[in-house]
Amino acid sequence: MSDIWPSELRVSKDRQRLVVTFVDGQSFDLSAELLRVLSPSAEVQGHGPGQKVTVPGKRNVAIISMMPTGNYAVRIGFDDMHDTGIYTWTYLRELGERGDELFSAYEDELREKGMSRDTAEKPR
């Protein structure tokens, strides 16, 4: 069995965090904001190179649903009605291992575009 297989997915009581524990014992505490702004959905990532958008105003987004997708992923729904991201076990592991770096790059994108984690507006 691959090490990239979760043994537990647990949403915090306040719905702001997802703890993912893998069969190799590695555990990662991921914020709902990180999961939302780095969603693997086409809405965020685009349909090809150079189409990724920056999603502002998601500091307080919450997880409202999680649905298994086959045996390789989970679809996560958020209270802003975004629910098209299918998070593979490999992607969740990457977010756990590189989350700080990826979130820092997201914050840089926000600054460059004059956007904020607190103010919702159209992604660009």
C-alpha positions as MATLAB code, in Angstrom:
seq = 'MSDIWPSELRVSKDRQRLVVTFVDGQSFDLSAELLRVLSPSAEVQGHGPGQKVTVPGKRNVAIISMMPTGNYAVRIGFDDMHDTGIYTWTYLRELGERGDELFSAYEDELREKGMSRDTAEKPR';
ca = [
       0.000    0.000    0.000;
       1.222    3.496   -0.826;
       2.218    5.833    2.004;
       0.024    8.430    0.348;
      -3.155    7.009    1.791;
      -5.070    8.697    4.603;
      -5.936    6.834    7.756;
      -8.036    9.757    9.020;
      -9.648   12.962    7.778;
     -11.013   15.082   10.635;
     -12.699   18.482   10.373;
     -12.391   20.719   13.435;
     -15.510   21.654   15.398;
     -15.328   25.231   14.121;
     -15.025   23.874   10.530;
     -11.901   26.033    9.968;
      -9.333   23.182    9.794;
      -8.876   19.717    8.334;
      -6.449   17.290    9.959;
      -5.211   14.647    7.536;
      -3.301   11.682    8.944;
      -1.599    9.279    6.565;
      -0.876    5.586    7.074;
       2.841    6.332    7.475;
       2.008    8.373   10.604;
       2.466   11.805    9.047;
      -0.277   14.219   10.069;
      -1.041   17.666    8.695;
      -3.333   20.404   10.000;
      -4.656   22.314    6.972;
      -6.687   25.504    7.194;
      -9.966   25.741    5.300;
      -8.622   28.950    3.754;
      -5.556   27.161    2.364;
      -7.712   24.357    0.975;
     -10.142   26.835   -0.602;
      -7.674   29.239   -2.216;
      -5.521   26.385   -3.545;
      -8.484   24.288   -4.673;
      -7.563   21.887   -7.470;
     -10.784   22.841   -9.285;
     -10.787   24.242  -12.808;
     -12.519   27.320  -11.349;
      -9.288   28.129   -9.478;
      -6.585   26.352  -11.506;
      -8.059   27.050  -14.936;
      -8.140   24.629  -17.836;
      -4.557   25.107  -18.939;
      -1.252   26.840  -18.294;
      -1.483   30.477  -17.250;
      -5.178   30.335  -16.344;
      -4.844   30.030  -12.551;
      -6.687   32.746  -10.624;
      -6.091   34.302   -7.223;
      -9.103   33.957   -4.916;
      -9.346   36.764   -2.314;
     -11.487   37.191    0.805;
     -11.457   33.628    2.141;
      -9.843   34.115    5.564;
     -12.971   32.891    7.377;
     -14.226   30.271    4.931;
     -15.472   27.055    6.529;
     -15.683   23.440    5.417;
     -19.290   22.281    5.208;
     -18.982   18.910    3.471;
     -16.597   16.164    2.453;
     -17.551   13.422    0.022;
     -15.334   10.500   -0.995;
     -14.472   10.411   -4.697;
     -13.564    6.899   -5.708;
     -10.759    5.540   -3.544;
      -8.273    8.264   -4.448;
      -9.719   11.593   -3.304;
     -12.264   13.660   -1.418;
     -14.482   16.472   -2.685;
     -14.562   19.316   -0.180;
     -17.445   21.797    0.001;
     -17.081   25.243    1.559;
     -19.593   27.703    2.974;
     -19.015   30.055    0.012;
     -20.660   27.292   -2.077;
     -17.412   26.240   -3.787;
     -17.526   22.449   -4.005;
     -15.875   21.465   -7.266;
     -12.379   20.743   -5.958;
     -11.400   17.085   -5.896;
      -8.471   16.734   -3.497;
      -6.448   13.624   -4.242;
      -4.514   12.004   -1.405;
      -1.315   13.063   -3.186;
      -2.469   16.701   -3.376;
      -3.475   16.739    0.312;
      -0.021   15.378    1.154;
       1.594   18.105   -0.967;
      -0.481   20.772    0.801;
       0.640   19.326    4.125;
       4.305   19.238    3.187;
       4.462   22.517    1.254;
       1.498   24.426    2.677;
       3.501   27.232    4.281;
       5.450   27.851    1.076;
       2.337   27.684   -1.125;
       0.336   29.954    1.177;
       3.169   32.492    1.272;
       3.162   32.549   -2.549;
      -0.639   33.059   -2.436;
      -0.218   36.027   -0.082;
       2.392   37.478   -2.474;
      -0.101   37.126   -5.354;
      -2.741   38.948   -3.311;
      -0.356   41.840   -2.604;
       0.741   42.064   -6.248;
      -2.890   42.281   -7.351;
      -3.969   44.689   -4.597;
      -6.283   42.092   -3.078;
      -6.919   40.985    0.511;
      -7.591   37.812    2.493;
     -10.473   39.707    4.139;
     -12.286   41.343    1.222;
     -14.239   39.180   -1.173;
     -14.131   40.201   -4.807;
     -14.029   38.507   -8.170;
     -10.992   36.220   -8.491;
      -8.389   37.356  -10.993;
];
